[in-house]
Amino acid sequence: MVGHSLGGFTAPLVCDELHSDGLVYLSAMIPMPGETFGDWWTNTGHDRETIPDDVFSISCLKSWLA
């Protein structure tokens, strides 16, 4: 079983239900026992992340495509 991104919250439950032999987290959100999805954002600091405004500018996109 592979849990990717938000699937990190549900993959362990699916593994248990399917009696899976293994679990691989692929860039997954891995909660602490009992941690909710909402708590995960705050506890990991994701709720405080910022993206600079220039990331969304046309000139920035042109430089990425060059």
C-alpha positions in Angstrom: 0.0 0.0 0.0 1.2 3.5 -0.8 0.0 6.6 1.0 0.6 9.9 -0.9 0.0 13.4 0.4 -3.3 13.5 2.3 -3.5 9.7 1.8 -1.0 9.5 4.7 -4.0 9.9 7.0 -6.0 7.1 5.5 -3.4 4.7 4.2 -2.8 3.0 7.6 -6.5 2.5 8.0 -6.7 0.9 4.6 -3.7 -1.3 5.3 -5.4 -2.6 8.4 -8.6 -3.3 6.6 -6.9 -5.1 3.7 -4.4 -6.9 5.9 -1.6 -5.3 3.8 2.0 -6.6 4.1 3.4 -3.1 4.0 3.0 0.6 3.8 5.1 3.2 1.9 4.6 6.9 2.6 5.3 8.9 -0.6 5.5 12.6 0.2 2.8 12.0 2.7 1.3 13.9 5.5 2.1 11.7 8.5 0.0 12.4 11.5 1.0 11.7 15.1 -1.3 9.2 16.8 -4.7 10.8 17.3 -3.7 14.0 15.4 -6.5 15.3 13.1 -6.0 16.7 9.7 -6.7 20.3 11.0 -4.2 19.9 13.8 -1.5 18.6 11.4 -1.4 21.9 9.5 -0.8 23.9 12.7 1.5 21.4 14.4 3.8 21.3 11.4 3.9 25.0 10.8 2.2 24.7 7.4 -0.4 27.3 8.4 2.4 29.8 8.8 4.0 29.3 5.3 3.9 32.1 2.9 4.5 32.3 -0.8 6.0 35.5 -2.2 3.7 37.4 -4.4 6.2 37.5 -7.3 5.9 33.7 -7.6 2.5 34.3 -9.3 3.8 37.1 -11.6 4.0 36.7 -15.4 7.7 37.8 -15.4 8.5 35.1 -12.9 6.7 32.4 -15.0 8.5 33.5 -18.1 11.9 33.0 -16.4 10.8 29.5 -15.3 9.8 28.6 -18.9 13.0 30.0 -20.5 
